[in-house]
Amino acid sequence: MSLHLHGYWRSSATYRVRIALNLKELTYQYHPVHLVADGGQQFSENYTSLNPSQLVPTFVDDDEDIFLNQSLAIMEYLDERYPDPERLLPSHKSDRARVRALTQDIACDIQPLANLRVLNQLTTSFDSDVEGRNAWSRHWIEKGFVAVEKRLKNTAADYCFGFDISMADVCLVPQVYNAIRFGVDMDKYPIIKRVNDNCNELKAFVDALPENQPDAVK
């Protein structure tokens, strides 16, 4: 098997790549990297040699001898290498730019602030307890969702951009999953909620759910 995904069941970035691989109907080998067990398996010598950033996911395509460690780059690579059956980016350059902008609103401006290593640092350096970390996460997710909701008023139908799935939806769904984990009231964001619900009716998204992964903690 030429495609490999190293990741963690509850990692949003890994979740994005799982959705993308499913939409492309690609078979891949999954390699769990537990971010908590054994002091964090991402810090092991073997994994660090694969991904010096010590983050997940890491994607490997043996046929092309390529190693990629950023979910957005992985998704664009998959879209170019395997354009069918679902395109994650539109064909027109202006539409592609809009999709990329929304994906970066989520993947660059919202999600990293509630990443596990950030939350751990809140405990280590600022003595934050669980509720404090959850409140931190809710604050940044809600702030980001206010902007995303406004943007979607101009673009959304069934999905973020009309009636076709795009990379924006692939990024939005894992972020909503995290939002619910941290106690965000999704009724405040009706467009985001509708798009998320529509996506989660599709098999590619259901199969990618964290709880449906082999390394999920039951």
C-alpha positions in Angstrom: 0.0 0.0 0.0 1.6 3.3 -1.1 -0.4 5.8 1.0 0.2 6.2 4.7 -1.4 8.5 7.3 0.2 8.9 10.7 -2.2 10.6 13.1 -4.3 10.7 16.2 -8.0 9.9 16.3 -9.0 13.2 17.9 -6.6 15.5 16.0 -8.5 18.0 13.9 -5.8 18.1 11.3 -5.7 14.3 11.0 -9.5 14.3 10.8 -9.3 16.7 7.8 -7.0 14.4 6.0 -9.2 11.4 6.7 -12.2 13.1 5.2 -10.2 14.1 2.1 -8.9 10.6 1.6 -12.4 9.3 1.9 -13.8 11.8 -0.5 -11.1 10.7 -3.0 -12.1 7.1 -2.3 -8.4 6.2 -1.6 -7.2 3.2 0.3 -4.4 4.0 2.8 -2.7 2.5 5.8 -3.3 4.3 9.1 -0.6 4.5 11.7 -1.8 5.7 15.1 0.3 8.2 17.0 -1.1 8.7 20.5 -0.5 12.2 21.7 -0.8 11.4 25.4 0.3 7.8 25.9 3.9 7.1 26.7 4.5 10.8 27.3 3.3 11.5 23.8 4.3 9.2 21.0 4.9 12.2 18.7 8.1 12.8 20.7 9.6 9.4 20.0 12.8 9.1 18.0 11.1 7.2 15.2 8.3 9.7 14.7 10.6 12.7 15.1 12.7 11.4 12.3 9.6 11.3 10.1 8.2 14.6 11.3 10.6 16.9 13.1 7.7 19.2 14.1 6.5 16.4 16.4 2.9 17.1 15.3 0.3 15.1 13.5 -0.6 14.3 10.8 2.2 13.0 8.6 1.3 11.8 5.2 3.5 9.5 3.1 3.1 8.6 -0.6 5.6 5.8 -1.2 5.1 5.9 -5.0 6.2 9.5 -5.2 8.6 9.4 -2.2 6.9 12.3 -0.6 6.4 13.2 3.1 4.0 15.9 4.0 3.1 17.3 7.4 0.6 20.0 6.9 -3.1 19.1 6.4 -3.8 21.8 3.9 -0.8 20.9 1.8 -1.8 17.2 2.0 -5.3 18.0 0.8 -4.0 20.1 -2.1 -1.6 17.4 -3.0 -4.4 14.8 -3.0 -6.5 17.1 -5.1 -3.8 17.5 -7.8 -2.7 13.8 -7.8 -6.2 12.4 -7.6 -8.7 14.9 -9.1 -11.6 12.4 -9.2 -14.2 11.7 -8.0 -14.4 14.8 -5.8 -12.5 18.1 -6.4 -11.6 19.8 -3.1 -10.8 23.1 -4.8 -12.8 24.8 -7.6 -11.5 25.2 -11.1 -11.8 29.0 -11.3 -8.9 30.9 -9.6 -11.2 33.4 -7.8 -13.3 30.6 -6.3 -10.1 28.7 -5.3 -8.8 31.8 -3.5 -12.1 32.1 -1.6 -12.1 28.5 -0.5 -8.4 28.7 0.5 -9.2 31.9 2.6 -11.9 30.2 4.5 -9.8 27.1 5.1 -7.1 29.3 6.5 -9.6 31.2 8.7 -10.2 27.8 10.4 -6.9 25.9 10.1 -4.6 28.8 10.8 -6.6 31.3 13.0 -8.9 29.1 15.1 -7.7 25.6 15.5 -4.1 26.2 16.5 -5.1 28.2 19.6 -6.9 25.1 21.0 -4.2 22.6 20.0 -3.2 20.1 22.6 0.3 21.6 23.0 -1.2 25.0 23.6 -3.6 23.7 26.2 -0.8 21.8 27.9 1.3 25.0 28.1 -1.6 26.8 29.8 -1.4 24.2 32.5 2.4 24.1 32.7 3.0 27.9 32.7 -0.2 29.4 33.9 -1.6 26.7 36.3 -4.8 26.6 34.2 -7.3 23.8 35.2 -9.6 21.9 32.8 -12.4 24.5 32.9 -9.9 27.3 32.3 -8.5 25.5 29.3 -12.0 24.8 28.0 -13.0 28.5 28.5 -9.8 29.5 26.5 -10.8 27.2 23.7 -14.4 28.3 23.6 -13.3 32.0 23.5 -11.1 31.5 20.4 -13.5 29.2 18.6 -16.5 31.5 19.2 -14.5 34.5 18.1 -13.5 32.7 14.9 -17.0 31.3 14.3 -18.5 34.8 14.4 -16.4 35.7 11.4 -16.9 32.4 9.6 -20.7 32.7 10.0 -20.7 36.1 8.4 -18.6 35.0 5.5 -20.9 32.0 4.9 -24.0 34.2 4.6 -22.6 35.2 1.2 -21.5 31.8 -0.1 -23.2 28.9 1.7 -26.0 26.7 0.4 -25.9 23.0 1.3 -22.1 23.4 1.9 -19.7 26.3 2.5 -19.6 27.2 -1.2 -22.9 26.4 -2.8 -23.8 22.8 -3.5 -20.4 21.2 -3.9 -18.1 19.9 -1.2 -14.8 21.8 -0.9 -11.8 21.9 1.2 -13.6 24.5 3.3 -16.2 21.9 4.4 -13.4 19.4 5.1 -11.9 22.0 7.6 -15.1 23.2 9.1 -16.5 19.8 10.2 -13.5 18.9 12.5 -13.6 22.4 14.0 -17.3 22.1 14.8 -16.5 18.7 16.4 -14.0 20.4 18.6 -16.4 23.3 19.3 -19.0 20.8 20.7 -16.3 19.1 22.8 -15.4 22.4 24.4 -19.1 23.4 25.1 -19.7 26.0 22.3 -23.4 26.6 21.7 -23.7 25.9 18.0 -27.2 27.3 17.9 -25.5 30.7 17.7 -24.1 29.8 14.3 -27.0 28.5 12.3 -25.3 28.4 8.9 -22.2 26.7 10.3 -24.5 24.2 12.0 -26.5 23.5 8.9 -23.4 23.0 6.7 -21.9 20.7 9.3 -25.1 18.6 9.6 -25.3 18.3 5.8 -21.7 17.1 5.6 -22.2 14.6 8.3 -24.9 12.9 6.3 -22.2 11.8 3.8 -20.4 8.5 4.2 -16.9 10.1 3.7 -17.5 12.3 6.7 -19.1 9.6 8.9 -16.3 7.2 8.3 -13.8 9.9 9.3 -15.4 10.7 12.6 -12.9 10.4 15.5 -15.0 7.8 17.3 -14.9 5.6 14.2 -11.1 5.3 14.2 -9.2 2.2 15.3 -7.3 4.1 17.9 -10.3 5.9 19.4 -10.6 5.8 23.1 -14.0 4.2 23.8 
